Amino acid sequence: MKVLIIEDEKLASDRLIEILNEVNPELEVLGAIKSVEAAIMWFENNNAPDLLISDIQLLDGTSFEIFSQVEIQCPVIFTTAYDQYAIKAFEVNSIDYLLKPIQAEKLKAALSKVDAQSQKGSGIDMDQLKALIQGEKVEYKSRFLIKVGQKIRAIPVEKIAYFYTRDKLTYIVTFENQKYPLDHTLEEVDGMLNPKNFFRANRKFIVHFDSVRDIHPYFKGRVKLGLEPDIDEDIVISTEKTPAFKKWLDQ
């Protein structure tokens, strides 16, 4: 079986390849593609794989944009850190989804599902998939509940400058420079926020548009951010994410 991976984080794609080799050494990985644009070009110039394993949120958009521009009839397994995308569309025909971090036993089960569906000769109804996706309205968080002493307080998202993680804890920092611990992982928070207003800068920071005070060129095509309120930590955006960050700023 020939497998194509669409994943914009190298660590994630490397780990996925490692798990695939463990689960089924006979699988052939054709490559790991990082963006919508690159994926469309790949499908236009190559024969379809036997299986597509694709992240949902990519550098330049979502993988759903790929399906709107090229015809994909092979089985698809979606991977995502955002539970909001785990909608009924992923149960259409031979489509499955896995929440990150990917676990070997769950990937093995998804591959078994693909094998079972292919033996039945069932294809993917992409029109049905698109209709389900378009009909699914994503609701974003308007406020976060935090505990202050013995009290519960609601912090509206428009007052939040950024989220960050330190020592395995997640924190909210408001534009008024108030810091609160949050009972969510950064991955969970990322799926709750409107991507027009917030950007996942790296593994440790999610920043609001208005919190970006300045941008500095950094080594190897990366950029370094200055935030408001200031924080005693370097916020560096990777070479791979920098184009998406600049596009987000220019929206």
C-alpha positions as CSV (number, residue, x, y, z in Angstrom):
1,M,0.0,0.0,0.0
2,K,1.3,3.4,-1.0
3,V,0.6,6.2,1.5
4,L,0.9,9.9,1.1
5,I,1.1,12.1,4.2
6,I,0.0,15.8,4.4
7,E,1.3,17.3,7.6
8,D,3.0,20.7,8.2
9,E,4.9,19.8,11.4
10,K,8.0,17.7,10.7
11,L,8.1,16.1,14.1
12,A,4.5,15.0,13.6
13,S,5.1,13.6,10.1
14,D,8.3,11.8,11.3
15,R,6.4,10.2,14.2
16,L,3.6,9.2,11.9
17,I,6.1,7.5,9.5
18,E,7.7,5.8,12.4
19,I,4.3,4.4,13.6
20,L,3.4,3.3,10.1
21,N,6.6,1.4,9.8
22,E,5.9,-0.3,13.2
23,V,2.3,-1.1,12.4
24,N,2.9,-2.3,8.8
25,P,6.5,-2.5,7.5
26,E,5.2,-3.2,4.0
27,L,3.6,0.2,3.6
28,E,5.4,2.6,1.3
29,V,5.4,6.3,2.3
30,L,5.4,8.4,-0.9
31,G,6.2,11.6,0.9
32,A,5.2,14.2,3.5
33,I,3.6,17.4,2.1
34,K,3.3,20.5,4.2
35,S,0.7,22.8,2.5
36,V,-2.5,23.0,0.5
37,E,-0.7,24.4,-2.5
38,A,2.0,21.7,-2.5
39,A,-0.6,19.0,-2.1
40,I,-2.7,20.2,-5.0
41,M,0.4,20.3,-7.2
42,W,1.4,16.8,-6.1
43,F,-2.0,15.3,-7.0
44,E,-1.9,17.1,-10.4
45,N,1.4,15.5,-11.2
46,N,1.3,12.1,-9.6
47,N,-0.9,9.0,-9.6
48,A,-3.2,8.8,-6.6
49,P,-1.9,6.9,-3.5
50,D,-3.7,4.0,-2.0
51,L,-4.2,5.9,1.2
52,L,-4.0,9.6,2.2
53,I,-3.2,10.5,5.8
54,S,-3.8,14.3,6.2
55,D,-3.7,16.9,9.0
56,I,-6.6,19.3,8.8
57,Q,-5.0,22.7,9.7
58,L,-2.1,23.3,7.4
59,L,0.3,26.2,6.8
60,D,-1.8,27.9,4.2
61,G,-5.4,26.7,5.0
62,T,-7.2,23.5,5.7
63,S,-6.9,20.2,3.9
64,F,-10.6,20.5,2.9
65,E,-9.5,23.1,0.4
66,I,-7.5,20.4,-1.4
67,F,-10.7,18.3,-2.0
68,S,-12.4,21.3,-3.5
69,Q,-9.7,21.6,-6.2
70,V,-8.7,18.1,-7.0
71,E,-10.6,14.8,-7.2
72,I,-9.4,12.4,-4.5
73,Q,-11.0,9.0,-4.5
74,C,-8.5,7.1,-2.3
75,P,-9.3,6.4,1.4
76,V,-8.5,9.3,3.8
77,I,-7.5,9.3,7.4
78,F,-7.6,12.7,9.0
79,T,-5.3,13.6,11.9
80,T,-6.0,16.7,14.1
81,A,-5.4,18.2,17.5
82,Y,-8.8,19.9,17.3
83,D,-11.7,17.9,18.5
84,Q,-14.1,20.4,16.9
85,Y,-13.3,18.8,13.6
86,A,-14.3,15.3,14.7
87,I,-17.7,15.6,13.0
88,K,-19.8,13.0,11.3
89,A,-18.2,13.8,8.0
90,F,-15.2,11.6,9.0
91,E,-17.4,8.6,9.2
92,V,-18.5,8.8,5.6
93,N,-17.5,5.7,3.7
94,S,-13.8,4.9,4.1
95,I,-13.0,8.2,5.9
96,D,-11.6,8.1,9.5
97,Y,-10.0,10.5,11.9
98,L,-7.4,10.4,14.7
99,L,-6.8,12.9,17.4
100,K,-3.3,13.9,18.1
101,P,-1.0,12.8,19.5
102,I,-1.4,9.7,17.3
103,Q,-1.4,6.4,19.1
104,A,-0.2,3.3,17.3
105,E,-3.1,1.1,18.3
106,K,-5.6,3.7,17.0
107,L,-3.8,4.1,13.7
108,K,-3.7,0.3,13.4
109,A,-7.5,0.2,13.9
110,A,-7.9,3.0,11.3
111,L,-5.8,1.1,8.7
112,S,-7.9,-2.0,9.4
113,K,-11.0,0.0,8.7
114,V,-9.5,1.2,5.4
115,D,-8.7,-2.4,4.4
116,A,-12.2,-3.6,5.3
117,Q,-13.8,-0.8,3.3
118,S,-11.6,-1.4,0.2
119,Q,-12.5,-5.0,0.2
120,K,-16.2,-4.0,0.0
121,G,-15.3,-1.7,-3.0
122,S,-16.7,1.3,-1.3
123,G,-15.4,4.7,-2.5
124,I,-15.5,8.1,-0.9
125,D,-18.4,10.3,-1.6
126,M,-16.5,13.6,-1.6
127,D,-19.7,15.6,-2.5
128,Q,-21.3,14.2,0.6
129,L,-18.2,15.0,2.6
130,K,-18.1,18.6,1.4
131,A,-21.8,19.1,2.1
132,L,-21.4,17.8,5.6
133,I,-18.4,20.0,6.2
134,Q,-20.0,23.1,4.8
135,G,-23.1,22.5,6.9
136,E,-21.1,22.3,10.1
137,K,-20.9,25.7,11.8
138,V,-17.8,26.0,14.0
139,E,-18.5,27.7,17.3
140,Y,-15.5,29.5,18.9
141,K,-15.0,30.3,22.5
142,S,-16.3,33.8,23.6
143,R,-14.9,33.6,27.1
144,F,-12.8,31.4,29.4
145,L,-13.7,30.5,33.0
146,I,-10.8,30.8,35.4
147,K,-10.5,30.3,39.2
148,V,-9.4,33.2,41.3
149,G,-9.1,32.1,44.9
150,Q,-12.5,30.7,45.8
151,K,-14.2,32.5,42.9
152,I,-14.9,31.7,39.3
153,R,-14.3,34.5,36.8
154,A,-15.1,34.8,33.1
155,I,-12.4,36.3,30.8
156,P,-13.7,37.5,27.4
157,V,-11.5,36.4,24.5
158,E,-11.2,40.0,23.3
159,K,-9.4,40.8,26.5
160,I,-6.8,38.1,26.1
161,A,-3.4,39.1,24.6
162,Y,-1.9,35.6,24.4
163,F,-1.9,32.1,25.9
164,Y,1.3,30.3,26.8
165,T,2.5,27.1,28.5
166,R,5.3,26.7,31.0
167,D,6.1,23.7,33.2
168,K,3.2,21.8,31.7
169,L,0.7,24.5,32.8
170,T,-1.3,26.8,30.5
171,Y,-1.7,30.5,31.3
172,I,-3.9,33.4,30.0
173,V,-2.3,36.9,29.8
174,T,-4.7,39.8,29.3
175,F,-4.0,43.1,27.6
176,E,-4.0,44.6,31.1
177,N,-1.1,42.2,32.0
178,Q,-3.1,40.0,34.3
179,K,-2.0,36.3,34.3
180,Y,-4.3,33.4,35.1
181,P,-3.8,29.6,35.0
182,L,-6.1,27.8,32.7
183,D,-7.4,24.2,33.0
184,H,-6.8,23.4,29.3
185,T,-3.8,22.3,27.3
186,L,-2.5,24.7,24.6
187,E,-3.6,22.2,22.0
188,E,-7.2,22.2,23.3
189,V,-7.2,26.0,23.5
190,D,-6.0,26.3,19.9
191,G,-9.1,24.5,18.7
192,M,-11.4,26.8,20.6
193,L,-10.2,30.1,19.2
194,N,-11.1,32.0,16.0
195,P,-8.1,31.7,13.7
196,K,-8.7,35.1,12.4
197,N,-7.9,36.6,15.8
198,F,-5.4,34.1,17.2
199,F,-2.3,32.4,15.8
200,R,-0.4,29.4,17.1
201,A,3.1,30.9,17.0
202,N,4.8,27.8,18.2
203,R,4.4,24.9,20.7
204,K,4.3,27.3,23.6
205,F,2.4,30.4,22.5
206,I,-0.9,31.4,20.9
207,V,-1.0,35.1,20.2
208,H,-3.8,37.6,19.6
209,F,-3.4,39.8,16.5
210,D,-3.3,43.0,18.6
211,S,-0.7,41.6,21.0
212,V,2.0,41.5,18.3
213,R,4.1,44.6,19.0
214,D,6.9,44.1,16.6
215,I,8.5,41.4,14.4
216,H,12.2,40.8,13.9
217,P,14.0,38.7,11.3
218,Y,15.7,35.7,12.9
219,F,18.0,32.9,11.8
220,K,17.2,30.6,8.9
221,G,14.1,32.5,7.7
222,R,12.4,32.5,11.1
223,V,10.9,35.5,12.8
224,K,11.0,36.6,16.5
225,L,8.0,38.4,18.0
226,G,7.8,41.2,20.6
227,L,4.5,41.0,22.5
228,E,2.4,43.4,24.4
229,P,2.4,42.9,27.4
230,D,6.0,42.0,27.4
231,I,7.2,38.5,28.5
232,D,10.7,37.4,29.5
233,E,10.8,34.7,26.8
234,D,11.8,34.5,23.1
235,I,8.8,33.8,20.9
236,V,10.2,32.4,17.7
237,I,8.1,31.3,14.7
238,S,9.7,28.5,12.6
239,T,10.8,28.8,9.0
240,E,7.8,26.6,7.9
241,K,5.2,28.6,9.8
242,T,6.6,32.1,9.0
243,P,4.8,32.4,5.6
244,A,1.4,31.4,7.2
245,F,2.1,33.9,10.0
246,K,2.7,36.8,7.5
247,K,-0.4,35.8,5.6
248,W,-2.4,35.9,8.9
249,L,-1.1,39.4,9.7
250,D,-2.0,40.6,6.2
251,Q,-5.6,39.3,6.2
